[in-house]
């Protein structure tokens, strides 16, 4: 019985799948953030940490109580839409809500989101670079540089949840690079995307023809 050959990258090395790359970035995340993987019930004593814990906890709570008033958070009464006074971390809150509903402590969910941000950032950059260059090695280097740059750890020490999840960059650019150019038959407007409005309100989309 013969097995299909693993396709090679442009550098002659075996092409690394997304799942294998995810495993690599998971291991690297544990190493670079050690010993955080041992302390799921602890967080730094920092105001942004507690603020993020409250935000994901509020989203999980309000979605089951009164989702129509999700943004009417229990702060700054009697003002309305107070969740929008800062980045609302909606995607992170939605991702963590099912775990909180199952009884997982909010602090554990929060740490899981923090650590997964490194993995997803590296994986997004890996997929983008690998597909652009045809080289899995280049993808790994790009993913490591993008995921574990000093900027990431500057956001990690105070646990800035919104700033860490920058995997959106690779995730948004990857599909866009497949769009036909605007001057090609059937091509439309292309676009350059900055930051994702769901993850961070500081975003921009610049259409150009």
C-alpha positions as CSV (number, residue, x, y, z in Angstrom):
1,X,0.0,0.0,0.0
2,X,1.5,3.3,-1.1
3,X,0.8,6.6,0.6
4,X,0.5,9.9,-1.3
5,X,3.6,12.0,-1.3
6,X,3.6,15.1,0.9
7,X,3.7,18.1,-1.4
8,X,6.9,20.1,-1.1
9,X,7.2,23.8,-0.5
10,X,9.1,26.1,-2.9
11,X,12.1,25.7,-0.6
12,X,12.1,21.9,-1.2
13,X,10.9,21.1,2.4
14,X,7.6,19.3,3.0
15,X,4.6,21.6,3.0
16,X,3.4,22.2,6.6
17,X,-0.3,22.0,7.1
18,X,-2.3,24.5,9.1
19,X,-2.9,21.9,11.8
20,X,0.8,21.2,12.2
21,X,1.6,24.9,12.3
22,X,-1.1,25.4,15.0
23,X,0.6,22.7,17.1
24,X,4.0,24.4,16.7
25,X,2.6,27.8,17.7
26,X,0.8,26.2,20.7
27,X,4.1,24.8,21.9
28,X,5.9,28.0,21.3
29,X,3.2,30.0,23.2
30,X,3.6,27.8,26.2
31,X,7.4,28.2,26.1
32,X,7.3,32.0,25.6
33,X,4.7,32.7,28.2
34,X,5.9,30.1,30.8
35,X,4.8,29.5,33.5
36,X,1.4,31.0,32.7
37,X,0.2,27.6,31.4
38,X,0.5,26.4,35.0
39,X,-1.5,29.3,36.5
40,X,-4.9,29.3,34.9
41,X,-6.5,30.9,38.0
42,X,-4.2,33.8,38.3
43,X,-3.9,37.1,36.5
44,X,-1.6,40.2,36.9
45,X,-2.8,42.8,39.4
46,X,-3.6,45.4,36.8
47,X,-6.6,47.5,36.1
48,X,-6.9,46.5,32.4
49,X,-6.9,42.9,33.5
50,X,-9.9,43.3,35.7
51,X,-11.6,45.5,33.1
52,X,-11.3,42.7,30.5
53,X,-12.5,40.1,33.0
54,X,-15.6,42.2,33.6
55,X,-16.2,42.7,29.9
56,X,-16.2,39.0,28.9
57,X,-18.2,38.2,32.0
58,X,-20.7,40.9,31.2
59,X,-21.2,39.7,27.7
60,X,-21.8,36.1,28.8
61,X,-24.3,37.3,31.4
62,X,-26.2,39.7,29.3
63,X,-26.6,37.4,26.3
64,X,-28.7,35.1,28.5
65,X,-30.6,37.8,30.3
66,X,-31.3,40.6,27.9
67,X,-29.2,40.5,24.7
68,X,-31.1,43.5,23.2
69,X,-29.4,45.6,25.8
70,X,-26.0,44.1,25.6
71,X,-24.3,47.5,25.4
72,X,-26.2,48.9,28.4
73,X,-23.6,47.7,30.8
74,X,-23.9,48.0,34.5
75,X,-21.4,51.0,34.7
76,X,-21.8,54.8,34.6
77,X,-25.5,54.6,35.5
78,X,-27.8,56.2,34.3
79,X,-26.0,56.5,31.0
80,X,-26.7,54.1,28.1
81,X,-24.5,52.0,25.8
82,X,-21.6,52.2,28.2
83,X,-20.0,49.0,26.9
84,X,-19.1,51.0,23.8
85,X,-17.1,53.5,25.9
86,X,-14.1,51.3,25.3
87,X,-13.4,48.5,22.8
88,X,-16.2,46.0,23.5
89,X,-14.2,42.8,22.7
90,X,-17.3,41.3,21.3
91,X,-15.7,38.4,19.4
92,X,-13.6,37.5,22.5
93,X,-16.8,37.7,24.6
94,X,-18.8,35.5,22.2
95,X,-15.9,33.0,22.0
96,X,-15.7,32.7,25.7
97,X,-19.4,32.8,26.6
98,X,-20.2,29.1,26.0
99,X,-17.4,28.1,28.4
100,X,-18.6,30.5,31.0
101,X,-22.1,29.2,30.6
102,X,-20.7,25.7,31.2
103,X,-19.3,26.8,34.5
104,X,-15.7,27.4,33.5
105,X,-14.3,30.3,35.7
106,X,-14.1,33.6,33.9
107,X,-10.4,33.9,34.8
108,X,-9.7,30.6,33.1
109,X,-11.6,31.6,30.0
110,X,-9.7,34.9,30.0
111,X,-6.3,33.2,30.2
112,X,-7.4,30.8,27.5
113,X,-8.3,33.8,25.2
114,X,-4.9,35.4,26.0
115,X,-2.9,32.4,25.2
116,X,-4.9,31.5,22.1
117,X,-4.3,35.0,20.8
118,X,-0.6,34.1,20.4
119,X,-1.5,30.9,18.6
120,X,-4.0,32.5,16.3
121,X,-1.7,35.4,15.5
122,X,1.1,33.1,14.5
123,X,-1.2,30.8,12.6
124,X,-2.8,33.6,10.6
125,X,0.6,35.0,9.7
126,X,2.0,31.6,8.8
127,X,-0.9,30.8,6.4
128,X,-0.5,34.2,4.7
129,X,3.2,34.0,4.3
130,X,3.2,30.3,3.2
131,X,0.5,31.0,0.6
132,X,2.3,34.1,-0.7
133,X,5.8,32.6,-0.9
134,X,5.1,28.9,-1.2
135,X,7.5,28.2,1.6
136,X,6.5,26.7,4.9
137,X,9.8,27.7,6.5
138,X,9.1,31.3,5.5
139,X,5.6,31.0,6.9
140,X,7.0,29.7,10.3
141,X,9.5,32.5,10.5
142,X,6.8,35.1,9.6
143,X,4.4,33.6,12.1
144,X,7.0,33.6,14.9
145,X,8.0,37.2,14.2
146,X,4.4,38.3,14.1
147,X,3.1,36.4,17.1
148,X,6.0,36.8,19.5
149,X,7.2,40.3,18.7
150,X,7.9,42.4,21.8
151,X,4.7,44.4,21.1
152,X,2.7,41.3,21.9
153,X,4.3,40.9,25.4
154,X,3.9,44.6,26.0
155,X,0.2,43.9,25.7
156,X,0.4,40.6,27.5
157,X,1.8,41.9,30.8
158,X,-1.2,44.1,31.5
159,X,-3.4,41.6,29.7
160,X,-4.8,44.0,27.0
161,X,-7.2,41.5,25.5
162,X,-8.3,43.6,22.5
163,X,-4.7,44.5,21.5
164,X,-3.4,40.9,21.6
165,X,-5.8,39.4,19.1
166,X,-4.2,40.6,16.0
167,X,-4.6,37.3,14.1
168,X,-7.3,39.2,12.3
169,X,-4.5,40.6,10.0
170,X,-3.6,37.3,8.4
171,X,-7.2,36.1,8.5
172,X,-8.5,39.1,6.7
173,X,-5.7,39.5,4.2
174,X,-5.6,35.9,3.1
175,X,-9.0,35.9,1.5
176,X,-8.5,39.3,0.0
177,X,-5.3,38.3,-1.9
178,X,-7.5,35.8,-3.8
179,X,-9.7,38.6,-5.3
180,X,-9.1,39.4,-9.0
181,X,-7.5,42.7,-9.7
182,X,-9.9,45.5,-10.5
183,X,-8.7,45.7,-14.1
184,X,-9.1,42.0,-14.7
185,X,-12.3,40.5,-16.3
186,X,-14.9,40.2,-13.6
187,X,-12.7,42.1,-11.1
188,X,-14.1,44.6,-8.8
189,X,-12.8,47.0,-6.2
190,X,-10.0,45.6,-4.1
191,X,-9.4,46.9,-0.6
192,X,-6.8,47.3,2.0
193,X,-8.0,46.4,5.5
194,X,-6.6,47.8,8.7
195,X,-8.2,46.7,11.9
196,X,-11.3,44.6,12.4
197,X,-14.2,46.6,13.8
198,X,-15.5,43.6,15.8
199,X,-12.2,43.1,17.6
200,X,-11.2,46.8,17.9
201,X,-13.1,49.9,16.9
202,X,-9.9,51.6,15.7
203,X,-10.3,50.2,12.1
204,X,-10.2,51.4,8.6
205,X,-11.1,50.1,5.2
206,X,-9.7,51.9,2.2
207,X,-11.4,51.0,-1.2
208,X,-9.5,51.7,-4.3
209,X,-9.9,50.8,-7.9
